[in-house]
């Protein structure tokens, strides 16, 4: 069945929330926020919006790579954050790219960068377009003649597999499902499953330091990189394939998380793992949230390394799991390609019981055939479905958005209280009735990664401004309470004010210096991570 990517919202048109699922969602929202106006606001017809004409034209040699089609430009104007979706629904496409450019080789990328540097055209690297922090938005400052969105999905494919070292060379434009399909015949997996998995690329994961679905262990893309190849305006850079090295600062670490400001990732050698065969999971309920946090910390510090260790507070448990539990629910899961994991699961459950946890159902185990348990499958489906539910509520004037951080265990209680106070005060100022939820998306021995959600009844036409006020208030609270401005969603344009304050000034100067060497014309994703470089002529 052919599926059509939505230009305005998450995923595909065919998978949008409708029918009984929509009715159940509306009923749950009404129960959570009685009196909310849930009138539907469908997206506009792109061709009726009258996008401004393209300000630039590519040279004849590059014209076959370029598109100025209104639908194409609209689909590359925003990422997929709440504010992006709502602006699309409102027809607010004030910063579209002039052209969408689709290279399929490094040579074509070099030619595009050369042209853009000469013509003073900004280049916004674009993978799957799933950014939720303004990282792919052509909203740039500076004296640019125009902006191109450099769509990199043509650089796709699993190009080489080294089964002895368990690694694969993969094109940066490869979407998550195609990547895993390419690895499946070898019995190996990258085992990196962010919520955006279906609609994001390997290059995007590398450029944003993506965090995957798994709560512990090798969940960050950083740990899975063996080497990278990057095209910059100053030349091509490729690191050596090694399992580890102490030879000075790592070049890969410079480009990981650089969000397309220093160069274009074209391919990478990635570390692989055998596909898991044994699984076990359990859902532990608590009467007291403080005890639930203590139990989660005990599991995180036990060395058991659960694949899933997500603590849902009572609001999160009700909203996203339909479960009533006064102290929250801890979702535990274990998996292995080598051995049954029952002993690890049982020990984690024992730790939770020592902190007052109870199990409404006994732990579930797979038989070693590689299939999910029913509970794990339900959670994964729910996890991947959440953005579609967000869009359906956003179209009905709801403010539904998340923000994530990480902190050490000793400051979590203070940080959570600060976030709740800031969010509730911002909701009050905005005249919006809502609730604040929290779950742990990842846990470490030294601290959790709290993932906060806002569910509020907004005013249609004002929900972007209302969310921006809430986001600013919460961001201030996170930084003041000792958290990071983002744990796994990158900086983009939306997090930049707080990132500037979080990073050391000397490091900012080093990053600016690196950009001036690698991108002397300052054309790559201007305004992300560092300020645009002053305009200066580029040698022809």
C-alpha positions in Angstrom: 0.0 0.0 0.0 1.4 3.4 -1.0 1.6 5.9 1.8 1.7 9.6 1.5 3.8 11.7 3.8 1.8 14.5 5.5 3.1 17.9 4.5 1.8 19.5 7.7 2.0 16.9 10.5 3.6 13.7 11.6 3.9 10.6 9.5 1.6 9.6 6.7 -1.9 10.7 5.8 -3.2 7.2 5.9 -2.1 6.6 9.5 -3.7 9.8 10.9 -6.0 9.3 13.9 -9.6 8.7 12.9 -12.6 6.6 13.6 -12.9 4.8 17.0 -9.4 5.8 18.0 -10.2 9.5 17.5 -13.4 9.2 19.4 -11.6 7.5 22.3 -8.9 10.2 22.2 -11.4 13.0 22.3 -13.3 11.4 25.2 -10.1 11.0 27.2 -9.2 14.7 26.5 -12.6 15.8 27.6 -12.3 13.8 30.8 -8.9 15.3 31.5 -9.9 18.9 30.7 -13.7 19.3 30.9 -15.0 22.2 28.9 -12.2 22.2 26.4 -13.2 23.4 22.9 -12.2 20.4 20.7 -13.5 21.7 17.4 -11.4 20.3 14.5 -9.3 22.7 12.3 -8.2 20.9 9.2 -5.0 21.9 7.3 -5.3 24.4 4.4 -4.7 23.7 0.7 -1.0 24.5 0.2 -1.6 25.8 -3.3 -4.0 28.4 -2.0 -1.5 29.9 0.4 0.5 31.8 -2.2 4.0 31.0 -1.1 6.5 33.8 -2.0 8.3 33.1 -5.3 11.8 31.6 -5.2 14.4 34.4 -5.0 17.2 32.3 -6.6 17.7 30.0 -9.5 20.3 27.2 -9.6 22.8 27.0 -12.3 21.9 24.8 -15.2 24.2 22.0 -14.0 22.3 21.7 -10.7 18.8 22.5 -12.0 17.8 18.7 -12.3 18.4 18.4 -8.5 16.2 21.3 -7.6 12.4 21.7 -7.0 10.4 24.9 -6.5 7.1 23.0 -6.3 4.9 24.7 -3.6 4.0 21.4 -1.9 7.7 20.4 -1.8 8.7 23.8 -0.3 5.9 23.7 2.2 6.9 20.2 3.4 10.5 21.5 4.0 9.5 24.7 5.8 9.1 23.3 9.3 10.0 20.3 11.4 7.4 18.4 13.4 7.3 20.1 16.8 3.9 21.2 18.2 4.5 24.8 17.1 5.5 23.6 13.6 2.3 21.6 13.2 0.1 24.4 14.5 1.7 27.0 12.2 1.1 24.6 9.3 -2.5 24.2 10.2 -2.8 28.0 10.4 -1.2 28.4 6.9 1.8 30.3 8.5 4.6 29.4 6.1 6.4 32.7 6.2 9.9 31.2 5.8 9.8 28.6 3.0 13.0 27.5 1.3 13.5 29.0 -2.1 14.5 25.6 -3.5 14.5 22.0 -2.3 17.7 20.3 -3.6 18.1 16.5 -3.7 21.7 15.3 -4.3 22.4 11.6 -4.6 26.2 11.7 -4.4 29.0 13.4 -2.6 30.1 15.0 -5.8 26.7 16.7 -6.2 26.9 17.9 -2.6 30.3 19.5 -3.2 28.8 21.2 -6.3 25.8 22.5 -4.4 28.0 23.8 -1.5 30.3 25.5 -4.0 27.4 27.3 -5.8 25.8 28.3 -2.5 29.1 29.7 -1.1 29.6 31.8 -4.3 26.0 33.0 -4.5 25.7 33.6 -0.7 22.8 31.1 -0.4 22.1 29.5 3.0 22.0 25.7 3.1 19.7 23.9 5.6 20.5 20.1 5.7 17.3 18.1 5.8 17.0 14.4 6.5 13.6 13.0 7.4 12.3 16.4 8.6 11.4 15.2 12.1 13.2 17.9 14.0 11.2 19.3 17.0 13.6 22.2 17.8 13.6 24.4 14.7 16.7 22.7 13.4 15.5 22.3 9.8 13.5 25.6 9.5 14.8 28.1 6.9 14.5 30.9 9.4 17.9 32.5 9.0 19.5 35.9 9.8 22.1 37.5 7.6 22.4 38.9 4.1 21.7 35.7 2.2 20.4 35.8 -1.4 18.2 32.8 -0.6 17.9 29.5 1.2 17.9 26.0 0.0 16.7 22.9 1.9 19.3 20.2 1.1 17.2 17.0 1.2 19.7 14.1 1.8 17.4 11.1 1.5 19.1 10.3 -1.8 22.2 9.2 0.1 20.6 6.0 1.2 21.3 2.3 1.6 23.3 -0.2 3.6 26.4 -0.3 1.4 28.7 -2.8 3.1 28.5 -5.1 6.1 31.5 -6.4 8.0 30.1 -9.4 9.9 33.4 -10.2 11.5 33.7 -6.8 13.2 29.9 -6.5 13.4 29.7 -3.1 11.6 28.1 -1.7 8.5 28.8 1.2 6.1 25.4 3.1 5.7 24.4 6.1 3.7 23.4 9.0 5.8 20.1 9.5 4.1 18.8 6.0 5.0 15.5 6.1 6.9 15.2 3.9 10.0 13.0 1.1 8.5 15.2 0.8 5.3 18.3 0.7 7.5 17.0 -2.2 9.6 15.6 -4.0 6.5 19.1 -3.8 4.9 20.7 -5.3 8.0 18.1 -8.0 8.7 19.5 -10.7 6.3 22.8 -10.6 8.3 21.0 -11.2 11.6 22.3 -7.9 12.9 20.7 -4.7 14.0 21.8 -1.2 14.8 19.3 -1.3 17.7 18.7 2.4 17.6 15.0 3.2 17.7 14.1 6.8 18.5 10.4 7.7 18.5 11.0 9.3 15.0 12.5 6.0 13.7 10.1 5.6 10.8 10.6 9.2 9.5 14.2 10.0 10.4 17.6 9.2 8.9 20.9 8.0 10.1 22.5 11.3 9.2 19.9 13.1 11.3 20.5 10.8 14.2 24.3 11.6 14.0 23.8 15.3 13.5 21.5 15.7 16.5 23.1 13.1 18.9 19.9 11.1 18.9 18.8 9.0 21.8 17.1 5.7 21.1 14.2 3.9 22.6 16.2 1.9 25.1 16.5 3.3 28.6 20.0 2.2 29.5 23.2 0.9 27.8 24.0 1.8 24.2 21.0 4.0 23.6 22.8 7.1 22.3 23.9 7.2 18.7 27.4 8.4 19.8 28.2 5.0 21.2 27.3 3.2 18.0 29.6 5.2 15.6 32.8 3.6 14.4 33.7 6.2 11.8 32.1 9.0 9.8 32.5 10.7 6.5 31.6 14.4 6.2 31.6 16.9 3.3 32.4 20.4 4.3 32.8 23.6 2.2 36.5 23.4 3.1 36.9 19.7 2.0 36.0 16.2 3.0 36.8 14.6 6.4 36.7 10.9 7.1 37.7 9.3 10.4 39.4 5.9 10.7 37.5 2.8 11.6 38.7 1.8 15.1 37.1 0.1 18.1 38.6 2.8 20.3 41.5 5.3 20.3 43.3 7.6 22.6 44.8 9.6 19.8 43.8 13.1 20.8 40.3 14.6 20.6 38.0 12.5 18.4 37.1 14.0 15.1 33.8 12.2 15.2 32.9 14.0 18.5 33.3 17.3 16.8 30.7 16.5 14.1 28.3 14.5 16.3 25.6 16.9 17.4 26.8 19.7 15.1 23.4 19.9 13.4 24.7 20.5 9.9 26.6 23.7 10.9 30.0 22.2 10.2 29.5 19.8 7.3 27.2 17.3 5.7 27.4 13.7 7.0 27.3 11.5 3.9 27.9 8.0 5.4 29.1 6.3 8.5 30.4 2.9 9.7 28.1 1.9 12.5 28.5 -0.8 15.2 25.9 -3.6 15.1 24.6 -6.2 17.5 22.9 -9.6 17.0 19.1 -9.4 17.0 17.7 -10.2 20.5 15.9 -13.5 21.0 15.0 -13.5 24.7 12.8 -10.9 26.3 11.0 -10.3 29.6 9.0 -7.4 30.9 7.0 -6.3 33.9 4.8 -3.4 35.0 5.3 -2.3 38.6 2.7 -0.1 40.3 3.4 2.2 43.3 1.3 3.8 45.9 3.9 6.6 46.5 5.8 8.5 43.8 8.8 9.1 46.0 9.1 5.3 46.5 8.7 4.8 42.7 11.6 7.2 42.1 13.8 5.4 44.7 13.0 2.0 43.1 13.9 3.3 39.7 17.2 4.6 41.0 17.9 1.2 42.6 17.4 -0.5 39.3 19.5 2.0 37.4 22.4 1.6 39.8 22.1 -2.2 40.0 24.1 -2.9 36.8 21.2 -5.0 35.5 20.9 -2.7 32.3 17.2 -3.1 31.5 16.3 -2.3 27.9 13.3 -0.3 29.2 13.1 1.4 32.6 10.4 4.1 32.2 8.8 5.5 35.2 5.4 7.1 34.4 4.0 9.5 37.0 0.3 9.2 37.8 -0.7 11.8 35.2 1.4 10.2 32.5 0.2 6.7 33.4 -3.4 7.9 32.9 -2.9 9.9 29.8 -0.7 7.6 27.8 -1.3 4.2 29.4 -4.9 4.5 30.6 -3.8 3.3 34.0 -4.8 4.7 37.4 -1.9 4.4 39.9 -1.4 6.9 42.7 2.4 6.6 42.8 3.0 5.9 39.1 4.0 2.9 37.0 7.5 1.6 36.3 7.8 -0.2 32.9 10.7 -2.7 32.9 12.0 -4.8 30.0 15.0 -6.9 29.4 16.4 -8.5 26.2 19.4 -10.5 25.0 20.6 -12.2 21.9 22.7 -14.7 23.9 20.7 -16.0 26.9 17.4 -15.9 28.7 16.9 -12.8 30.8 14.5 -14.1 33.5 17.0 -13.8 36.3 17.7 -10.1 35.5 14.0 -9.3 35.3 13.3 -11.2 38.5 16.0 -9.3 40.4 14.7 -5.9 39.1 11.2 -6.8 40.3 12.6 -7.8 43.7 14.3 -4.4 44.0 11.0 -2.7 43.2 9.1 -4.8 45.7 11.7 -3.8 48.3 10.5 -0.2 47.7 6.8 -1.0 47.9 6.1 -1.9 44.3 3.3 -4.3 43.3 2.6 -6.3 40.1 -1.0 -6.5 39.0 0.2 -9.2 36.6 3.2 -11.5 36.8 6.3 -10.7 34.7 6.1 -11.9 31.0 8.8 -13.8 29.2 9.3 -14.6 25.5 10.3 -18.1 24.5 13.6 -17.2 22.8 12.1 -17.0 19.3 12.9 -13.3 19.0 9.3 -12.0 19.2 8.1 -9.3 21.6 6.1 -10.1 24.6 2.5 -8.7 24.3 3.3 -5.9 26.8 6.5 -4.9 25.0 4.6 -4.8 21.7 1.8 -2.7 23.1 4.2 -0.2 24.6 6.2 0.1 21.4 3.1 0.6 19.3 1.8 3.2 21.8 5.3 4.9 21.8 5.3 5.3 18.0 1.7 6.3 17.9 2.0 9.3 20.3 3.0 11.9 17.7 -0.2 11.1 15.7 -2.3 11.6 18.8 -0.5 14.9 19.4 -1.4 16.2 16.0 -5.1 15.2 16.3 -5.3 17.2 19.6 -3.2 20.1 18.2 -5.8 20.5 15.5 -8.4 20.8 18.2 -6.8 23.7 20.1 -5.1 21.6 22.6 -1.5 22.4 23.7 0.2 19.0 23.7 4.0 19.1 23.8 6.9 17.7 25.6 10.3 18.9 26.8 13.1 16.7 28.2 16.2 17.1 30.3 18.6 15.1 32.5 19.9 15.8 35.9 21.6 14.0 38.8 19.5 12.0 41.2 20.2 14.4 44.1 18.5 17.4 42.4 15.6 15.6 40.7 13.0 16.4 43.3 13.9 20.1 43.2 14.0 20.2 39.4 10.6 18.4 39.1 9.0 20.9 41.6 10.5 23.8 39.8 9.3 22.6 36.4 5.8 22.0 37.7 5.6 25.4 39.4 7.0 27.2 36.2 4.6 25.3 33.9 1.5 25.8 36.0 2.3 29.5 36.5 2.8 29.9 32.7 -0.5 28.1 32.1 -2.2 30.5 34.5 -0.8 33.5 32.7 -1.8 32.1 29.3 -5.3 31.5 30.6 -5.1 27.8 29.8 -6.3 25.0 31.9 -3.9 22.0 31.9 -1.8 19.4 33.6 1.9 18.6 33.7 3.0 15.0 33.4 6.5 13.4 33.8 8.1 10.1 32.7 11.7 9.0 32.7 12.7 8.3 29.1 16.3 7.1 30.1 18.0 6.4 33.4 21.7 6.3 34.3 23.5 5.3 37.5 24.0 9.0 38.3 20.6 10.4 37.2 17.4 10.2 35.2 16.2 11.9 32.0 12.8 13.3 32.9 10.5 13.8 30.0 7.8 16.3 30.8 4.5 16.6 29.0 2.0 19.5 28.9 -1.7 18.8 28.2 -3.8 22.0 28.1 -6.9 23.5 26.6 -5.7 26.4 24.5 -7.4 29.1 22.3 -7.3 28.4 18.6 -5.1 31.0 16.9 -3.1 31.6 20.1 -1.8 28.1 21.0 1.7 28.8 19.5 2.1 32.0 21.6 0.8 30.2 24.6 3.2 27.3 24.1 6.1 29.6 23.5 5.5 31.3 26.9 5.3 27.9 28.7 8.4 26.7 26.9 10.4 29.8 27.9 9.3 29.5 31.5 10.1 25.8 31.8 13.5 26.2 30.0 14.5 28.8 32.6 13.4 26.5 35.4 15.4 23.6 33.9 18.6 25.5 33.6 18.3 27.1 37.1 17.6 23.8 38.7 20.7 22.1 37.3 19.3 20.3 34.3 20.3 20.4 30.6 18.3 22.3 28.1 17.9 19.0 26.1 18.7 15.4 26.6 18.2 14.0 23.1 16.3 16.5 20.9 19.2 18.8 19.9 19.4 22.6 20.0 18.1 23.9 16.7 16.9 27.4 16.8 14.4 27.0 19.6 16.9 26.0 22.3 19.6 28.3 21.3 19.1 31.0 24.0 19.5 28.5 26.8 22.3 26.5 25.1 24.4 29.7 24.9 24.1 29.9 28.7 24.7 26.2 29.4 27.9 25.8 27.4 31.2 27.4 28.6 32.2 30.6 26.8 35.6 29.3 25.9 34.0 26.2 24.2 31.6 28.5 22.3 34.7 30.4 20.9 36.3 27.1 19.9 33.1 26.0 18.1 32.9 29.3 16.3 36.5 29.0 15.2 35.9 25.5 13.9 33.0 26.8 11.9 35.1 29.6 10.4 37.6 27.0 9.1 35.1 24.4 7.9 32.4 26.8 6.6 34.2 30.1 5.8 31.2 31.6 4.0 28.9 30.7 6.9 26.3 29.1 4.7 25.6 26.0 6.7 22.4 26.1 8.9 23.0 29.8 9.9 22.0 30.6 13.5 22.1 27.0 14.8 24.7 26.4 17.6 26.7 29.5 16.7 26.0 33.0 15.2 26.3 33.4 11.5 29.7 34.4 10.3 30.1 38.0 8.9 29.7 38.1 5.2 33.0 37.9 3.3 33.8 37.0 -0.3 34.5 33.4 -1.2 37.3 32.6 -3.7 36.0 31.4 -7.0 
